[in-house]
């Protein structure tokens, strides 16, 4: 005893509260080459099927978008988005958390090295 017209109207109400998919159009294939190389690095064929690459790209983009939205929800309580919001989201996934902290520490080391290099260059420039 379900009314098909009532179901259609309730679906349109739910859909109307969500932004239309056309407002979130993105270019497909932006990460295609990078994903092909990553897939090969993890044991796939050197030239994977385009459908496979497209599927992996969709999954990756959906995951990253979802993580960004969740981090934004967490950060909105403080008024800004920070790296700690992402670390909080992956706190239970130790391999990801360890890799992220490793990459963040490497980024900080590189930043310090660049800063030291710029200071050395400035000193050399004043000596000449």
Secondary structure, 3 states (H helix, E strand, C coil): CCCHHHHHHHHHHHHHHCCCHHHHCCCCCCCHHHHHHHHHHCCCCCCCCHHHHHHHHHHHHHHHHHHHHHHHHHHHCCCCCCHHHHHHHCCCCHHHHHHHHHHHHHHHHHHHHHHHHHHHHHHHHHHC
